[in-house]
Amino acid sequence: MSRVGPSIVARRRMAGLSLVELMIALVMALIVAAGIISVFESTSNGNKVQAQMAALQEQGRFAIQSLRSDLANANSGYCSNTGGNAGQTASNLYLDALRSPTVYAETALALPDNTVTTLPTPTQAYSLPSSLYMRGYDCTVGNPCTPAGLTGLAPEIPPIGTLVGDRVPGTDVLTIRYIRPGSGWSIGSPGGSFITATSGVVTGIQLVQLPGEDPVSDFTGTVAMLADCSNAQVFTVTNSGGGALAPVAAPSNYAQPLDITQNAAARVFDFTRDFQTVTYFLQVVCANNTTPCTGTTTGELVRVVDGGTANAANGGSTQALVSGVERLDFRYGIIGPDGLTRFLTATELDTGIDASGNPIASCPPGVSTPGGMPDDPADGCLWRAVQSIQVSILMDGQTPLYTLTPAELNYIYTPDSAAMEAPAAHAVPPSAQGFPNQLIRRQFTALVSLRNFNP
């Protein structure tokens, strides 16, 4: 019996793929895989950008809010925001005159300091200088800052540099002082602190803690401030314990404080403790938080209170607030005799000369600054004319994205220019700060109106 083999067609159906067909299939598979990978990479990069943008927006809002809270308190005395005493300017416009506490203490005020504060040697009772309440510094990419006086008090305010722990080049520094909210002891309230006086002069103060007030044992200094809603007096006291204070006679005080308890809501403060000092600056940190740093660097907003951690025993602290801050710039709004608001740099305020070389209008009218305290724009008295502060910060995404196109690296930072510019085109390029260009960057701004025009 003979067998009949498969037909030619059947044999072809039973055969495998030819080499050409296999190569065609592989090429098609690679094309499909490449498309899938391209879509995946695009989606992944997009997700990275979106995640960085979300984090950047949240951190930027937090940084601005932190600055806003302190700046709104700048110049704050107790229970007052304006002098309530308008004076006529050369253009016949009436502006509020500003008031400052009168200092009777003959010895230098021992305030916790983050920068250098220079007071003229007093020869009589004097008004507290406005530059003590607020002093800003314009700093270049190099080391100099203007006005002069900012020193590196490491580790609280380090010198400028690009290494981790340095102060970020090309960023401003601002020190403000104000009476700590909620501090002090009420005078004249039922069951509260009281004053003994002879012929209208204070001879003794007895602190009594009311609900919500600090314990009287918290008064540990030797300088007190007695204030109401319009006036304040700063003077040296002895402390017998238990909240028993007594103004010291000459030569510790030029004059004895006056009894102002007939006025509204008088209050006593431990001046050294309650007159709070706050400084903001940017510090270089490692973006991935490794020690030693194995990645790129970025800036971190730092808040130094009352001399920083070196003064921790007296309430000082150094607080790292938020990372990813590359730039920090302040502009100070003053109202001139013409009624117009101008935004000036710290250098312009301190010298009384604007960027065009023109003199800036004189300080607010009607301010008494006896005792040799400066009352001229060239001596920094314009600091007490500041009624608003414009703050600008530049945030970055911290993690470089090397897939960003040159156009996507462009950003606006209005202290430099109002146009979109490449990183290298800005007045302070990231490369000069030690930061990479391949980062997402966005500007955040705030205009803070000062509630207190007291210094």
C-alpha positions as CSV (number, residue, x, y, z in Angstrom):
1,M,0.0,0.0,0.0
2,S,1.6,3.2,-1.1
3,R,1.6,6.5,0.9
4,V,0.8,9.8,-0.7
5,G,3.0,12.6,0.8
6,P,1.7,16.0,1.7
7,S,1.0,18.4,-1.1
8,I,3.3,21.3,-1.8
9,V,0.7,23.7,-0.4
10,A,0.4,21.7,2.8
11,R,4.2,21.5,3.2
12,R,4.4,25.3,2.8
13,R,1.8,25.7,5.6
14,M,3.8,23.4,7.9
15,A,7.0,25.4,7.3
16,G,8.3,28.1,9.9
17,L,8.9,31.8,9.4
18,S,11.6,32.7,7.0
19,L,14.5,34.9,8.2
20,V,13.2,37.9,6.2
21,E,9.8,37.6,7.9
22,L,11.4,37.3,11.3
23,M,13.5,40.4,10.8
24,I,10.4,42.4,9.6
25,A,8.5,41.3,12.7
26,L,11.4,42.3,14.9
27,V,11.7,45.7,13.3
28,M,7.9,46.3,13.7
29,A,8.1,45.3,17.4
30,L,11.0,47.7,18.0
31,I,9.0,50.5,16.4
32,V,6.0,49.8,18.6
33,A,8.3,49.5,21.7
34,A,10.1,52.7,20.9
35,G,6.7,54.5,20.6
36,I,5.6,53.0,23.9
37,I,8.9,54.0,25.6
38,S,8.6,57.6,24.1
39,V,5.1,57.9,25.5
40,F,6.2,56.6,28.9
41,E,9.2,59.0,29.1
42,S,7.0,61.9,28.0
43,T,4.4,61.0,30.6
44,S,7.1,60.4,33.3
45,N,8.8,63.7,32.6
46,G,5.4,65.5,32.6
47,N,4.6,63.9,35.9
48,K,8.0,65.0,37.3
49,V,7.4,68.6,36.2
50,Q,3.9,68.6,37.6
51,A,5.0,67.2,40.9
52,Q,7.8,69.7,41.2
53,M,5.4,72.6,40.3
54,A,3.0,71.5,42.9
55,A,5.7,71.3,45.6
56,L,7.2,74.6,44.4
57,Q,3.8,76.3,44.7
58,E,3.2,75.0,48.2
59,Q,6.6,75.9,49.4
60,G,6.5,79.4,47.8
61,R,3.2,80.1,49.5
62,F,4.6,79.0,52.9
63,A,7.7,81.1,52.5
64,I,5.7,84.2,51.6
65,Q,3.3,83.6,54.5
66,S,6.2,83.2,57.0
67,L,7.7,86.5,55.8
68,R,4.3,88.3,55.8
69,S,3.6,87.4,59.4
70,D,6.8,89.0,60.7
71,L,6.9,92.0,58.3
72,A,3.3,92.9,59.3
73,N,4.6,93.3,62.9
74,A,7.7,95.4,61.9
75,N,8.1,98.6,64.0
76,S,5.4,97.5,66.4
77,G,5.3,99.2,69.7
78,Y,2.5,98.5,72.1
79,C,-1.1,99.4,71.3
80,S,-0.2,102.0,68.7
81,N,0.1,102.3,65.0
82,T,0.5,106.0,64.2
83,G,1.5,109.0,66.2
84,G,-1.8,110.6,65.6
85,N,0.0,113.9,65.2
86,A,-0.1,115.1,61.5
87,G,2.4,117.6,60.3
88,Q,2.4,119.9,57.2
89,T,5.0,119.2,54.5
90,A,6.5,121.7,52.0
91,S,3.7,120.7,49.5
92,N,1.0,121.5,52.1
93,L,0.2,117.8,52.4
94,Y,-0.4,116.6,56.0
95,L,1.4,113.4,57.0
96,D,1.3,111.5,60.3
97,A,4.2,112.3,62.4
98,L,5.9,109.2,63.9
99,R,6.8,108.6,67.5
100,S,9.5,106.6,69.1
101,P,10.1,105.5,72.7
102,T,12.2,107.8,74.8
103,V,15.2,106.1,76.3
104,Y,16.3,107.3,79.8
105,A,18.8,104.6,80.3
106,E,22.4,106.0,80.2
107,T,24.1,102.7,79.5
108,A,24.0,101.1,76.0
109,L,20.9,98.9,75.4
110,A,21.8,95.3,75.6
111,L,19.6,93.9,72.8
112,P,19.9,90.4,71.3
113,D,21.5,91.2,68.0
114,N,21.8,89.3,64.7
115,T,23.6,92.0,62.9
116,V,25.7,95.0,63.9
117,T,23.6,97.9,65.5
118,T,25.5,101.1,66.2
119,L,24.0,103.7,68.5
120,P,25.6,107.1,69.0
121,T,26.9,107.6,72.6
122,P,24.0,109.4,74.2
123,T,24.5,112.5,76.3
124,Q,20.8,112.9,77.3
125,A,17.5,111.1,77.0
126,Y,17.0,110.2,73.4
127,S,14.4,108.8,71.0
128,L,15.1,105.2,69.9
129,P,16.5,105.4,66.4
130,S,14.3,104.2,63.6
131,S,17.1,102.1,62.1
132,L,17.1,100.0,65.2
133,Y,13.5,98.9,64.4
134,M,14.3,98.0,60.7
135,R,17.5,97.7,58.8
136,G,17.8,96.0,55.4
137,Y,20.9,95.1,53.5
138,D,21.5,94.9,49.7
139,C,24.1,92.2,49.0
140,T,25.9,91.5,45.7
141,V,27.2,88.3,44.3
142,G,30.5,89.3,45.8
143,N,31.0,89.8,49.5
144,P,30.1,93.5,50.1
145,C,26.6,94.4,51.4
146,T,25.3,97.9,51.7
147,P,24.7,99.7,54.0
148,A,27.8,98.7,55.8
149,G,27.5,96.9,59.2
150,L,26.3,93.4,58.3
151,T,28.8,90.9,59.6
152,G,29.0,87.2,59.6
153,L,28.1,86.0,63.0
154,A,28.5,82.3,62.1
155,P,26.7,80.1,62.3
156,E,23.7,82.5,62.7
157,I,24.5,84.8,59.7
158,P,27.4,83.2,57.8
159,P,29.5,85.0,55.1
160,I,28.5,84.9,51.5
161,G,29.7,81.8,49.5
162,T,28.5,78.8,47.4
163,L,29.3,76.0,49.9
164,V,26.7,74.4,52.1
165,G,26.3,76.6,55.2
166,D,27.2,79.8,53.4
167,R,24.9,82.7,52.8
168,V,23.5,82.7,49.3
169,P,25.2,85.3,47.1
170,G,23.1,88.1,45.6
171,T,20.3,87.9,48.2
172,D,19.1,90.6,50.7
173,V,19.1,90.4,54.4
174,L,16.5,92.2,56.7
175,T,16.4,92.7,60.4
176,I,13.3,94.0,62.1
177,R,12.3,94.5,65.7
178,Y,9.0,94.8,67.5
179,I,7.3,94.2,70.8
180,R,6.5,90.5,71.1
181,P,2.7,90.1,70.7
182,G,1.1,89.0,74.0
183,S,4.0,90.0,76.2
184,G,4.1,92.4,79.1
185,W,2.1,93.0,82.2
186,S,-1.0,95.2,82.4
187,I,-1.0,98.2,84.8
188,G,-4.1,99.4,86.6
189,S,-6.3,96.4,85.8
190,P,-8.2,95.0,88.8
191,G,-5.9,92.6,90.6
192,G,-3.1,93.4,88.1
193,S,0.3,95.2,88.3
194,F,0.5,98.7,89.8
195,I,2.8,101.7,90.0
196,T,3.7,103.9,93.0
197,A,4.6,107.4,92.1
198,T,5.6,110.7,93.8
199,S,4.8,114.0,92.1
200,G,4.0,112.2,88.9
201,V,7.4,110.3,88.8
202,V,7.4,106.5,89.0
203,T,9.2,105.3,92.1
204,G,8.2,101.6,92.0
205,I,6.5,99.0,89.9
206,Q,4.9,95.8,91.3
207,L,4.2,93.2,88.6
208,V,1.2,90.9,89.2
209,Q,0.3,88.1,86.8
210,L,-3.2,88.3,85.2
211,P,-4.7,85.3,83.3
212,G,-2.9,85.0,80.0
213,E,0.1,86.9,81.1
214,D,3.6,85.5,81.6
215,P,4.8,84.7,85.1
216,V,6.4,87.7,86.8
217,S,9.5,85.6,87.3
218,D,10.0,86.0,83.5
219,F,11.1,89.6,84.0
220,T,14.8,88.9,84.4
221,G,16.4,92.0,82.7
222,T,17.5,95.3,84.0
223,V,15.7,97.5,81.4
224,A,12.0,98.1,81.5
225,M,9.6,99.8,79.1
226,L,6.5,101.5,80.4
227,A,4.0,102.2,77.6
228,D,0.5,103.2,76.8
229,C,-1.2,103.6,73.5
230,S,0.7,106.8,72.5
231,N,4.0,106.9,74.5
232,A,6.7,104.7,75.7
233,Q,9.6,105.2,78.2
234,V,12.7,102.9,78.4
235,F,14.7,103.0,81.7
236,T,17.0,101.0,83.9
237,V,15.5,99.2,86.9
238,T,16.5,97.1,89.9
239,N,14.7,93.8,90.4
240,S,14.1,92.7,93.9
241,G,12.4,89.5,92.9
242,G,8.8,88.6,92.8
243,G,8.1,91.3,90.2
244,A,9.2,94.2,92.4
245,L,10.9,96.8,90.2
246,A,12.3,100.2,90.9
247,P,13.7,102.8,88.5
248,V,17.3,103.6,89.2
249,A,18.4,107.2,89.8
250,A,21.2,109.0,87.9
251,P,23.7,108.1,86.6
252,S,21.9,104.9,85.5
253,N,19.0,107.0,84.1
254,Y,19.1,110.5,82.6
255,A,15.6,111.1,84.1
256,Q,13.0,109.2,86.0
257,P,10.0,107.8,84.1
258,L,6.7,109.6,84.4
259,D,3.5,108.0,85.7
260,I,1.3,107.5,82.6
261,T,-1.2,105.2,84.3
262,Q,-3.9,107.9,84.0
263,N,-3.9,107.2,80.3
264,A,-5.4,104.1,78.6
265,A,-4.1,100.6,78.9
266,A,-0.6,101.2,80.4
267,R,1.7,98.1,80.3
268,V,5.2,97.2,81.5
269,F,7.6,95.1,79.4
270,D,11.0,93.5,80.0
271,F,12.6,95.5,77.2
272,T,15.5,93.1,76.6
273,R,13.2,90.1,76.4
274,D,10.1,91.5,74.8
275,F,11.6,93.8,72.2
276,Q,12.1,91.0,69.8
277,T,14.8,90.9,67.0
278,V,14.1,88.9,63.8
279,T,16.5,88.5,60.8
280,Y,15.8,86.8,57.5
281,F,18.4,85.5,55.1
282,L,19.1,82.7,52.6
283,Q,21.5,79.9,53.4
284,V,23.1,77.3,51.0
285,V,21.9,73.8,51.7
286,C,22.1,70.4,50.0
287,A,19.1,69.7,47.9
288,N,19.0,66.0,48.7
289,N,19.8,66.5,52.4
290,T,23.0,64.3,52.4
291,T,26.1,64.9,54.5
292,P,28.5,65.4,52.9
293,C,26.4,66.8,50.0
294,T,26.3,64.4,47.1
295,G,24.0,66.3,44.9
296,T,23.2,69.9,43.9
297,T,22.7,72.8,46.2
298,T,19.8,75.2,46.7
299,G,18.8,78.0,49.1
300,E,16.9,77.8,52.3
301,L,15.0,80.6,54.0
302,V,16.3,81.1,57.6
303,R,14.7,83.0,60.4
304,V,17.0,84.1,63.3
305,V,15.3,85.2,66.5
306,D,17.1,87.2,69.3
307,G,20.6,86.2,68.3
308,G,19.9,82.7,67.2
309,T,20.8,79.4,68.9
310,A,23.9,81.0,70.4
311,N,21.5,82.9,72.6
312,A,19.1,80.0,73.3
313,A,19.3,80.5,77.0
314,N,17.5,83.8,76.5
315,G,15.0,82.7,73.9
316,G,17.1,82.9,70.8
317,S,16.5,80.4,68.0
318,T,17.5,79.7,64.4
319,Q,14.7,78.3,62.3
320,A,15.1,76.8,58.8
321,L,11.7,77.5,57.2
322,V,11.7,76.3,53.6
323,S,14.2,75.0,51.0
324,G,14.3,75.8,47.3
325,V,14.5,79.6,47.7
326,E,17.2,81.1,45.4
327,R,16.5,84.8,45.6
328,L,15.3,87.2,48.3
329,D,14.8,90.9,47.6
330,F,13.1,93.6,49.6
331,R,11.8,97.0,48.4
332,Y,10.6,99.5,50.9
333,G,7.6,101.8,50.2
334,I,7.7,105.3,51.6
335,I,5.2,108.2,51.0
336,G,7.0,111.4,50.0
337,P,5.9,115.0,50.6
338,D,4.0,114.8,47.2
339,G,1.9,112.0,48.6
340,L,3.3,109.4,46.1
341,T,4.6,106.1,47.2
342,R,8.1,105.1,46.1
343,F,9.7,101.7,46.5
344,L,13.4,102.0,47.4
345,T,16.3,99.7,48.1
346,A,18.0,99.5,51.5
347,T,20.9,101.4,50.1
348,E,18.7,104.2,48.9
349,L,16.9,104.4,52.2
350,D,20.1,104.5,54.2
351,T,21.9,107.1,52.1
352,G,19.0,109.3,51.2
353,I,20.0,109.2,47.5
354,D,18.0,107.3,44.9
355,A,19.4,105.3,42.0
356,S,19.5,108.3,39.8
357,G,21.6,110.3,42.3
358,N,18.8,112.5,43.4
359,P,18.2,113.3,47.1
360,I,15.2,111.7,48.6
361,A,12.6,113.8,50.5
362,S,13.2,114.4,54.2
363,C,12.0,112.1,56.9
364,P,8.5,112.3,58.3
365,P,7.7,115.6,60.0
366,G,7.4,116.3,63.7
367,V,9.7,113.5,65.1
368,S,11.7,114.5,68.1
369,T,15.2,112.9,68.1
370,P,17.1,114.5,71.0
371,G,20.4,113.3,72.4
372,G,22.3,113.4,69.2
373,M,20.2,110.9,67.3
374,P,20.3,111.3,63.5
375,D,17.4,113.1,61.9
376,D,18.7,113.4,58.3
377,P,18.1,111.1,55.3
378,A,21.8,110.6,54.9
379,D,21.9,109.2,58.4
380,G,19.2,106.5,57.9
381,C,16.2,108.3,59.4
382,L,14.2,107.3,56.3
383,W,13.8,103.8,57.8
384,R,11.0,105.2,60.0
385,A,9.2,106.4,56.9
386,V,8.7,102.9,55.6
387,Q,4.9,102.1,55.3
388,S,5.0,99.0,53.2
389,I,7.5,96.3,52.2
390,Q,7.5,94.5,48.8
391,V,9.1,91.1,49.1
392,S,10.1,88.9,46.2
393,I,11.4,85.4,46.3
394,L,12.5,83.0,43.6
395,M,11.7,79.4,44.1
396,D,13.3,76.4,42.3
397,G,12.3,72.8,41.9
398,Q,15.5,71.6,43.7
399,T,15.9,68.5,41.5
400,P,17.4,69.2,38.0
401,L,15.3,68.2,35.0
402,Y,17.7,67.7,32.1
403,T,14.9,67.2,29.6
404,L,13.7,70.8,29.9
405,T,14.2,72.8,26.7
406,P,16.0,76.2,26.8
407,A,12.7,78.0,26.5
408,E,11.3,76.1,29.5
409,L,14.3,77.2,31.6
410,N,13.4,80.9,31.1
411,Y,11.8,82.7,34.0
412,I,10.7,86.2,35.2
413,Y,12.2,87.8,38.3
414,T,11.0,91.4,38.4
415,P,13.8,92.8,40.6
416,D,16.0,91.9,37.5
417,S,13.6,92.4,34.6
418,A,9.9,92.2,33.7
419,A,10.7,89.9,30.8
420,M,11.2,86.2,30.5
421,E,14.9,85.6,30.4
422,A,17.4,82.7,30.3
423,P,19.1,81.9,33.6
424,A,22.4,83.4,32.5
425,A,20.7,86.7,31.5
426,H,19.5,87.6,35.0
427,A,21.4,90.1,37.2
428,V,22.2,87.3,39.6
429,P,22.5,84.1,37.5
430,P,22.1,80.8,39.2
431,S,25.6,79.8,38.2
432,A,27.0,82.6,40.3
433,Q,25.2,81.2,43.3
434,G,26.4,77.6,42.7
435,F,23.0,76.4,41.5
436,P,22.3,74.4,38.3
437,N,20.4,76.0,35.4
438,Q,18.2,73.0,34.7
439,L,15.5,73.8,37.3
440,I,12.0,75.0,37.2
441,R,11.9,78.5,38.7
442,R,8.9,80.7,39.7
443,Q,8.7,84.1,41.4
444,F,6.5,84.8,44.4
445,T,5.7,88.3,45.6
446,A,3.8,90.0,48.4
447,L,3.2,93.6,49.4
448,V,2.9,93.9,53.1
449,S,1.4,97.1,54.6
450,L,3.0,97.9,58.0
451,R,0.4,98.4,60.7
452,N,2.8,100.3,62.9
453,F,4.5,103.5,62.1
454,N,5.9,104.1,65.5
455,P,9.7,104.4,65.2
